[in-house]
Amino acid sequence: MIDFSLTNEQKRLLDLTRDFSAKEIRPIALEYDLDGTYPEAILKKAYELGLMYTNIPETYGGSGMDYVTHYIVTEALNYDCCAIGQMLGISHLSTGAILLGGTEEKKKKFLGQMTKSYRSGSFCLTEPEAGSDAGAMRTKAEKQGDGYVVNGAKCYITNGGYADLLCLFATVDTSLGTKGICCFAIPRDTPGISVGRTEDKMGHRALNVTEILFEDVKLTSENLIGEEGQGFKLAMMALDRGRVNVTAVCTGIAQKAFDEAVSWARERKQFGQAIGNFQGIHFMLADMNALIMASRAMYLQAGWMLDQNMRCSTEAATAKCFASDAAMKVTTDAVQILAGSGYMRGTVVEKLMRDAKLPQIFEGTNQINRIVAGRGVLSNRSILF
Ligand SMILES: Cc1cc2nc3c(=O)[nH]c(=O)nc-3n(C[C@H](O)[C@H](O)[C@H](O)COP(=O)(O)OP(=O)(O)OC[C@H]3O[C@@H](n4cnc5c(N)ncnc54)[C@H](O)[C@@H]3O)c2cc1C
């Protein structure tokens, strides 16, 4: 029943991705981290190779990978720099609600337009006063005739400065709570949309994160995805998939930190021998490897569930918490093994430790994900085994 062997096509894609990452991302990862550079040239090359839009069906201009394959490729794309890896993969979250709730015509129209360029999309949910409590959003979609007029502000939006397509969540009536929230697909060039502050971040420095402002943005019913009031449900379903994606991202971060620690343990000599000969280092490496193996197994399981059209909210939230905590622990331990050499600015493990913090915060903090996972367990919503 369980088979971890990759198909020939999966092997080909993994080789292609690893080769791309080693040649295009590895050489510039530290430099782009320092400057917070938008990785435009890399996005263009990945786009040409079919390594962007990997999970979007071919009918809408994507590469049409199943979830398991997409997540395997995602781990590899995030190995050398997760900030660049996530700029490459942001469409997975930003188009999730549109893929789930859009009609065939709307998917062809909005996703088809987006996939013509490498600039991708943005998922616009968070607001200054509505972070964990996203249902308390204030961005208003006021009904006017057959359409809507949107006013409000979203913050911490990944790819906000560049995205061609925005997946926006806004409410028609705040008194309805989450039942008033709608999902809209909006081309960036729609009048009234502007970019606010660009964030200067601790890690993930090449990830573009901005405010997006909406001022009298006129939409028609054509922009509405799903029914009025279905937006919050679509956002949560997109986040189920996004959290599995974060699990794959974290596995890539942790694997890179682990590989750096192993090669240092082989080379660094103290007390007349390689530090890898000391049992204290064996124990650390064994625990780090266990966390990586478990993280990978979790995204493969949840990805498989998605490929079978099974609901995986509990598994996705559990996996996201586990893998992001694991990446934080593994990167911290990698810095410990490299010690003084790992603590200095401009070293790979120092960057990885800063990068590992973000996945504990976004796509729902780990506290919120533990609430989702805990409630799921209590409602018997964990269905495998
Ligand atoms: C770099 C970056 C990129 C991001 N990209 C996007 C994006 O593309 N699109 C988007 O929409 N959002 C994005 N976000 C926003 C992200 O999802 C939010 O930051 C996150 O949901 C937390 O919201 P908050 O920062 O307002 O924290 P708050 O909600 O203010 O939480 C503060 C603290 O309180 C805790 N807390 C809150 N409620 C509870 C509770 N009920 N029980 C226990 N603890 C609780 C939290 O866990 C946290 O520790 C991004 C954030 C960052 C930092």
The ligand as an SDF file (V2000), in Angstrom:
LIG
                    3D

 53 58  0  0  0  0  0  0  0  0999 V2000
    6.7820   37.7920    5.9090 C   0  0  0  0  0  0  0  0  0  0  0  0
    5.2920   37.5660    5.9820 C   0  0  0  0  0  0  0  0  0  0  0  0
    4.5780   37.2420    4.8450 C   0  0  0  0  0  0  0  0  0  0  0  0
    3.1950   37.0940    4.8880 C   0  0  0  0  0  0  0  0  0  0  0  0
    2.4890   36.8410    3.7360 N   0  0  0  0  0  0  0  0  0  0  0  0
    1.1280   36.9240    3.7660 C   0  0  0  0  0  0  0  0  0  0  0  0
    0.3610   36.8470    2.5490 C   0  0  0  0  0  0  0  0  0  0  0  0
    0.9030   36.6470    1.4550 O   0  0  0  0  0  0  0  0  0  0  0  0
   -0.9830   37.0030    2.6170 N   0  0  0  0  0  0  0  0  0  0  0  0
   -1.6260   37.2220    3.8000 C   0  0  0  0  0  0  0  0  0  0  0  0
   -2.8270   37.3680    3.7890 O   0  0  0  0  0  0  0  0  0  0  0  0
   -0.9320   37.2770    4.9780 N   0  0  0  0  0  0  0  0  0  0  0  0
    0.4180   37.1400    4.9800 C   0  0  0  0  0  0  0  0  0  0  0  0
    1.1350   37.2190    6.1590 N   0  0  0  0  0  0  0  0  0  0  0  0
    0.4150   37.4610    7.4080 C   0  0  0  0  0  0  0  0  0  0  0  0
    0.4530   36.2960    8.3880 C   0  0  0  0  0  0  0  0  0  0  0  0
   -0.3790   35.2630    7.9560 O   0  0  0  0  0  0  0  0  0  0  0  0
    0.0780   36.8760    9.7780 C   0  0  0  0  0  0  0  0  0  0  0  0
    1.2190   37.6050   10.2130 O   0  0  0  0  0  0  0  0  0  0  0  0
   -0.3140   35.8090   10.7690 C   0  0  0  0  0  0  0  0  0  0  0  0
   -1.5480   35.2380   10.4250 O   0  0  0  0  0  0  0  0  0  0  0  0
   -0.4000   36.3520   12.1990 C   0  0  0  0  0  0  0  0  0  0  0  0
   -1.0810   37.5570   12.2810 O   0  0  0  0  0  0  0  0  0  0  0  0
   -0.4400   38.7790   13.1030 P   0  0  0  0  0  0  0  0  0  0  0  0
    0.9530   38.9530   12.6210 O   0  0  0  0  0  0  0  0  0  0  0  0
   -1.3510   39.9230   13.0080 O   0  0  0  0  0  0  0  0  0  0  0  0
   -0.3370   38.2580   14.6070 O   0  0  0  0  0  0  0  0  0  0  0  0
   -1.5230   38.3060   15.7080 P   0  0  0  0  0  0  0  0  0  0  0  0
   -2.7500   37.6930   15.1740 O   0  0  0  0  0  0  0  0  0  0  0  0
   -1.6050   39.6830   16.2690 O   0  0  0  0  0  0  0  0  0  0  0  0
   -0.9340   37.3220   16.8280 O   0  0  0  0  0  0  0  0  0  0  0  0
   -0.0140   37.7460   17.8370 C   0  0  0  0  0  0  0  0  0  0  0  0
    0.2770   36.5430   18.7340 C   0  0  0  0  0  0  0  0  0  0  0  0
   -0.9420   36.1370   19.3910 O   0  0  0  0  0  0  0  0  0  0  0  0
   -1.1470   34.7520   19.1800 C   0  0  0  0  0  0  0  0  0  0  0  0
   -2.5990   34.4890   19.1190 N   0  0  0  0  0  0  0  0  0  0  0  0
   -3.5480   35.1580   18.4330 C   0  0  0  0  0  0  0  0  0  0  0  0
   -4.7500   34.6030   18.6170 N   0  0  0  0  0  0  0  0  0  0  0  0
   -4.5610   33.5250   19.4170 C   0  0  0  0  0  0  0  0  0  0  0  0
   -5.4070   32.5090   19.9640 C   0  0  0  0  0  0  0  0  0  0  0  0
   -6.7210   32.4710   19.7030 N   0  0  0  0  0  0  0  0  0  0  0  0
   -4.8600   31.5630   20.7540 N   0  0  0  0  0  0  0  0  0  0  0  0
   -3.5220   31.5650   21.0360 C   0  0  0  0  0  0  0  0  0  0  0  0
   -2.6680   32.5090   20.5310 N   0  0  0  0  0  0  0  0  0  0  0  0
   -3.1730   33.4420   19.7450 C   0  0  0  0  0  0  0  0  0  0  0  0
   -0.4710   34.4640   17.8330 C   0  0  0  0  0  0  0  0  0  0  0  0
   -0.1760   33.0820   17.6890 O   0  0  0  0  0  0  0  0  0  0  0  0
    0.7770   35.3380   17.9570 C   0  0  0  0  0  0  0  0  0  0  0  0
    1.7480   34.6590   18.7230 O   0  0  0  0  0  0  0  0  0  0  0  0
    2.5210   37.2740    6.1250 C   0  0  0  0  0  0  0  0  0  0  0  0
    3.2610   37.5610    7.2920 C   0  0  0  0  0  0  0  0  0  0  0  0
    4.6190   37.7010    7.2370 C   0  0  0  0  0  0  0  0  0  0  0  0
    5.3700   38.0340    8.4970 C   0  0  0  0  0  0  0  0  0  0  0  0
  1  2  1  0
  2  3  1  0
  2 52  2  0
  3  4  2  0
  4  5  1  0
  4 50  1  0
  5  6  2  0
  6  7  1  0
  6 13  1  0
  7  8  2  0
  7  9  1  0
  9 10  1  0
 10 11  2  0
 10 12  1  0
 12 13  2  0
 13 14  1  0
 14 15  1  0
 14 50  1  0
 15 16  1  0
 16 17  1  0
 16 18  1  0
 18 19  1  0
 18 20  1  0
 20 21  1  0
 20 22  1  0
 22 23  1  0
 23 24  1  0
 24 25  2  0
 24 26  1  0
 24 27  1  0
 27 28  1  0
 28 29  2  0
 28 30  1  0
 28 31  1  0
 31 32  1  0
 32 33  1  0
 33 34  1  0
 33 48  1  0
 34 35  1  0
 35 36  1  0
 35 46  1  0
 36 37  1  0
 36 45  1  0
 37 38  2  0
 38 39  1  0
 39 40  1  0
 39 45  2  0
 40 41  1  0
 40 42  2  0
 42 43  1  0
 43 44  2  0
 44 45  1  0
 46 47  1  0
 46 48  1  0
 48 49  1  0
 50 51  2  0
 51 52  1  0
 52 53  1  0
M  END
$$$$
